[in-house]
Amino acid sequence: MLDKLQAIEDRYEELEQLISDPAVMADMSVWQKHTKAHSKLSGLVTAFREYKQALKGADDAREMLKDKLDADFRELVEAELAELTGKAEKLADELRVMLLPRDPNDDKDVIIEIRGGAGGDEAALFAGDLFRMYSRYAEGRGWRTEVLDANPTDLGGFKEVVFAVSGDGAYSRFKFESGVHRVQRVPDTEASGRIHTSTVTVAVLPEAEDVDVEINQNDLRIDTYCASGAGGQHVNKTESAVRITHLPTGVVVQCQDEKSQLKNRDKAMRVLRAKLLELAQESQRAEVAETRKSQVGTGDRSERIRTYNFPQGRVTDHRIGLTLHKLDFILNGDLDELIDALITADQSERLKQVD
């Protein structure tokens, strides 16, 4: 590990010299590339330097303890040695995590699809709850959300809603949300007070850039139709809704959220690119899953991942066995404790494969 970290620090120092070189600064694209690479290594190099400093301090303390010291001073040196040793061990653990291969999608924006499953109107209402939960979480982190397609119900829920979240590291935080979310509560329409169980399916896709996926326009069938659903004067008036079929794969996407057919087409293409990127990466993920069964699951949207129990005010993530009795806070967008626990579990599983 130390050799790898030293090589990274050497590269970091080389990049430092490059980005201050007038010849490099004259070419803005090259300078920006080096600056971005330098910035990505900054946290790792800082931790490595602190680690080396802690190791050196511990070695110096051990040398001092070989000499004859009075009792009070010896006690101080021993305390410092214990503190520096603990710090070095903690930094070593952090460095091992930082050296794990990064998911290439982690820095991407995301497209999230939420669809009501079993439970009819109650499932649609909970789909609306999850949409608000994710929107508030994104807002709390200063990220931007944009609805790409929605099929609302008269009761205020969604049969399905597709939206984009744009922000630094959005995929790295949302990627563990893919799967089946189960809700247990008494619906407002239930006169007898009986608890119902409903499900909602969530899919999280990294948003693809044009360079990620090449789409041949001849492979597309584009249909237009009148939008349907609640609200909007344009509903059922003009053929503004767009459905795009990618003929080679059979992937179908649609968008009817905008009044403009052109805007709906642009949004539908964003979803299509994300879906085609997901298909392209599926075989690679399947291969990885064979060698590493992650504790947090595969992200398969058929996998039940979490239960929201309203009578008990609890949320349970079944992948890591975590239960939190703070349902109201979570539904209001307070997701960091859940997401941090899932990231930690994933890192632990990956470290086992490295050790």
PyMOL commands that set and color helices and strands:
alter all, ss='L'
color gray80, all
select helices_A, chain A and resi 2-19+22-25+28-65+71-98+120-140+170-177+217-219+261-291+327-331+336-354
alter helices_A, ss='H'
color red, helices_A
select strands_A, chain A and resi 110-116+144-152+158-166+179-185+196-206+220-225+241-246+251-255+304-309+314-317+322-324
alter strands_A, ss='S'
color yellow, strands_A
deselect
rebuild
show_as cartoon
